Amino acid sequence: KDTIINGKIVMRDGKITTINELEVIKKTKNLASKLWKRLYLRKDYLNLWV
């Protein structure tokens, strides 16, 4: 199925056409990795479950 918003096809056959999904996944994984490293260095997150 296709989704059209304001005359622009934003999804075709269940795939988003306006962004590169693989690039978003790659960037998200990279940012998540950096965040976990920062949290580990601070170790503040350990107190959340104590």
Phi, psi and omega in degrees: 000150180251151175236127180240128178235125182051039177081001181250131178285115180255343176214131179229124181053039177080003180248135178288132183257350187265348178222162175268101185301319181296323178292321178296317178298316180299312181295321180296316178297319179297313180295321179296319178298316179297320180297314180298323177296317179296317179296319180296319180295324181277329181059011177297328184295338180296330180285349181293331185253008181265000000 
